[in-house]
Amino acid sequence: MPRKKNPTKQELAEQISTYKKTGTYKTKKGSDKDQKISYDYFEASWEVPREFLPSGASRRRLTARGESKEEAKWTLVTQITNFLKDPSTHWLKTHARGASLDAYISEKWVRKLRSDPISETVKRRH
């Protein structure tokens, strides 16, 4: 079965949802009480199609932030374009996404740099 053609940047932009959000943070001014500061930003999100999801996942989304709707949207389009180049290794990028260091080394590093097995010492060092 032939693989679907990746969507164009304009088609991706039409699939993105953008929301206005408010964030807050605290600052300290000398010995005074903390000052709470609020700011507005925009967040764009895109639901990852099922054919690109890792095994066992039912739903994932990619998100990006910006000071305007357009900035958030086009930042996300760039991220989606990078994701679609190699979706299978996207989920291995960080430990927070559930990938272990061993999985990262085995999948990404070995495939790109080496053909021989990596010793346990090298795995521990990195």
N, C-alpha and C positions, 0 to 999 in steps of 0.2 A: 504494500500500500504506500503510495507516494506521500511524503511529508508535506504538510500544509506550508504554503508560502508565508513568510513572516509579514506582518502588517506594516504598512508605511508609517512614518512618523505622524502624518495627519490622521490616519485611521486610529493610531494609538491615542492621540490627543482627544479624539471623540469618545473613547472608552473610559476616560479618566474622570473620577469624581473629585471635586474640589470643595473644601469646607473652610470657613473662617473659624479660627479658634482663639482662645485667650490663654496666655500663660502668665505665671507669676513667679517671682523670686524675691528673696529677702536680702537686704543690704544692712551693714552695720555702720552707723555714723558715730564714731567715738564711743562715749559711754551712754549715748541715748538708746532708746529701744530700737529694735530692728524696724527698718522701713520696708514695707511690702510694695513692690512695683509690679504693675500689670502691663502686658503688652499684647498686641494682636498679631497674628500670623496666619498664613494659609497653609493647609495641608492637602496634598493631592494623594489619592490612593487608586490602585489598580488591582483587581482580582486576578490572580494567576490562573490561567486556564488549566483544567484537569490534566491535560496531556503533559504539562510541564511540572506537575507536583511530584515531590518525592514519594516513594512508596509509604503507605500508611497515613498520609496526610489527606485530610478532607478539604481543607481550605487554607490558603495563604494569600497575603497581599503585599505588594510593594508600596512604600510611601515615600514622600519627599515633602520638604517644607520650603516656604519662601515668603518674602515680604508682600508679594502680590499673587493673585491667582495665576497669572501667566508665568511668573517665575517658578512657582511650585509645580505647575503643569509641565513645563518644558524641562525642568530638572528631572522630573519623574520619567519623561519620555526618554531622556538620555540613559537613565538607570535601566529602564525596560529594554532598550536597544542592547545594552551591555549584557543584560540577563539572557536575552534571546540568542546571543552569540554562542553561549555555552551553558544552558539551563541546568544540566546535570551536576555541574560542579559549583553552581551558585550557592547551593545549600551547605556546602562544606566550608565556606569561608570563615565562619566564626564559631567558637565554642558555644556561644549563646544560642545558636541555631541547632544545637544538639550534635555537632560533629566532634569527634575526639581528635586529638592530635595525631594519633596513629592513622585514623581514616584520612585526615588531610595529607599526611606524608605519603601514604600508600597510593591515594588516588591522584593527587595533583603533582606532587614533587617527583615521584617516581616516573610518572608518565611523561613529564616534560624534560627531565634532566638525566635520568638514568634508566638503564635496562636491567641492571643487577640488583639483587635484594639489598635493603639497607639494614645495617647492623643495629642491634638494640642500643649500643652505645651512642650512635649517631642520633637515634630517635630520642634518647634521654637528653642529649645535649641541646636539642632544638625544642 
